[in-house]
Each structure stands twice: as C-alpha cells, then as structure tokens.
Amino acid sequence: NPLSELTNKRRLTALGPGGLSRDRAGLEVRDVHPSHYGRICPIETPEGPNIGLINNLSTYARVNEYGFITTPYRKVINGIIQNDQVEYLTADQEKNFIIAQSNVNQDENGKILDEIIVSRFNGDDYMARVEEIHYIDVSPKQIVSVATSGIPFLENDDANRAL
C-alpha cells in the first residue's frame, strides 16, 4: 500500500532513548500547539497510550539541515502574492511575521483583493490589512498529513469521524 508506506516514512515520535516515556508524558506534551501549524498533523495520531506522542509530518513539511521542521509560505510584497518565491520557515521564524490563509481572494496577477484578511501572528488569529501581510500559506492542505488530506470534504466532516 503506497499510502501506508508514505505515512510510515513521515512519522515522528517523542518516545525512545532521550525522549519521553508513555507513562510520564503529561497532557502538555500530547496536546496540539500553535507551532505545529503546517508541520505536524493535528489529526493523525494513534489512540491509546501513544496519543500525541507519535505524530506525522504535515503534507508540505520537511526537516531542514539543523533538524527543525519547516513549512512553506509564499512571500507577499505590497499586497501581491509572489508565486515564484516560496520560503520554508521554522516555528521560531514564523512568529515574527503576519501570515494569511491560502484561500484569500486574488486576481490573476496575485494581487489580494480583500482589504482585511484573516491571518495569524505570533500563534494567534489576527485581522490584518493587506499591506501588513508578509506571507501566505501555500495550500489549505498544508496543515494536515498526506493521509488526512485524502479524506473528502474534511472541513465539513465531524471531527470525531476524521480522527
């Protein structure tokens, strides 16, 4: 099964030598954190004692040469999306920028048409003016893993069914 093989190759764990143990891992380390956005899938994790300790990389996430998980964003300059400029940012780098969702209204040249955009800044929701936007998500699927992105109409599905 190709999907199973791909999922296994993109699996992350907090267990093992130098890591956590199932017995002592509290809720804080198992829970979803804003820094996981676009890096670690919030849905695909096993049930039972390993919940939140074994995770999967999100669809476009990759690990850089220093071992940090990065996710891609398109650069936005003066309200125009630069489709040829994709930058991979770590969670630490990302918190300094205002990042818009990928589903903003834009014309054929990449100019953002809305005046106020739902964005993220420093891990929180933020209503930003177009001129304030630094980056935009590359895809709505970048928050979830490859397997989870294959669930049809995920955004309209009951959360328990997606799990």
N, C-alpha and C positions, 0 to 999 in steps of 0.2 A: 504494500500500500504506500504510494508516494507521499500522501499527506501525513501519514504516521511517521515516515522516515524524516520528513522535513521538520515536523513538530519535535521529534526526539533530538534533532541536531540543534534546535533553537531553545532548548530547555536550560533553565537556570536553577540553581539550588543554593540554599543558605546552610545546608547540612554538610557534614563531613569534617575532616581534620581542619582545625582552626575556625570552624563555623559554629552554628548553633546546634542544640540537641532538641528533638521534638518535645521532650518532657519539660524543658525550661524556657522554651520560647513563648513569650507573652503575646498579648493582642497587639501591642505597638509594632512589633516586627512583622506580624502577619497581615496587618491592615494595608489598604491601598493608600499611597501617599501622593500628593500632587507632583512630586518629582518623577513619578512613574509614567507620567503622560507621554505617550509615544515611544516609551522604552520597554515597559513591562506590561503585559496584557492584564487588565483588572479582572477579567472573566475566567480565563483558562488557568485553573489551579485545581489540584485534586481535593476531594473531600476527605474528611477524617483527620488523623493527626498531622498530616503533611500540608494542610490547608495554609496557604500563604507562604510556605517555606520552599515549595517547588513551584516555579513560575515559568512562563515562556516569554521570549522576546516579542515585542510588537512587530507588525508587518514590515516596516521600513527601518527598524532599529538595527544598529550594528555596534560592535565593540571597537573602540579606537586602539591605537598602539599602546596607550597607557592603561588599558583595561576598563575604561569608563564607557558606559552605554550612551550612545548618541542617537539623536533622531533628526531627520531632515526638515528644513524650513526653506521657503523661497524668500528672498530678500524683497523688501518693499521700499522704494525710493520715491518720495513726494506723491504718495498715493497710487503709484504704478507698480504692479507686481512684475518683478524681474524673473521671468520663467527660465532664463538661462543661468541664473545664479542661485544654486541650491547649496546651503551650508548645513553641516551637521553640527549640532550643539549639544553639549552636556547639560545636565540639570543645573549645574552651578553657573554656566554661561547664560543659560536661558532666563534666569530670574532677573537679569538686568534689562530685558527687552519686553516690549509690548508685542504680543503675538496674536494675530487674528485667526479665526477659524477658516477652513478652506472653502466653505460654501458661501462666501460673500458675492454680492452682485458685482460683475465686472463687464467691461466692454471687450471687443475683440483685440484691443491693444493692451489689455491687462490693467486698465485704469479702474480703480474701485469706485463704484457709482454711489454707494451709500455715504452719508455724512458721518453717522455714528455707527461703530462696529462693535459687536460683542467680541471681547478679547480676553486674554489672560495676561496678568502682570504679577510677578512675584508669587505665583501659585494661587492667585485669587482671580475671580471674574472682574472684568474691568470694561466699562463702556468708553471706548476711545474715539477720538476724532481721527479722520483718515490720515491727517498729517502726522499723527503720533505713532502710527503703526510702523514697526521695524521689520517684522517677519510675518509670514502667513504659513499655516500648515500646508503640506504638500497634498494631503488626501484625508478625507473623513475616516478612512480605514487605518490611519497610522496609529490610532490609539489601541487597537486590538491586534491579536495574533493572526497568523495566516489561517489557521483552522477556524477561529471565531469569525473572521471576516467572510467566511463562506456560508454563514448562517443567513438565509434570505430574510430580508426586512428586519434585521436585528434591532434597529432603532425603534420599531413598533412592536417588538416582541416583549412578552412578560419577562422580567429579569430572571425569575426562577427557571424559566424554560431555557434561557441562554446558558445558564450555569449547567 
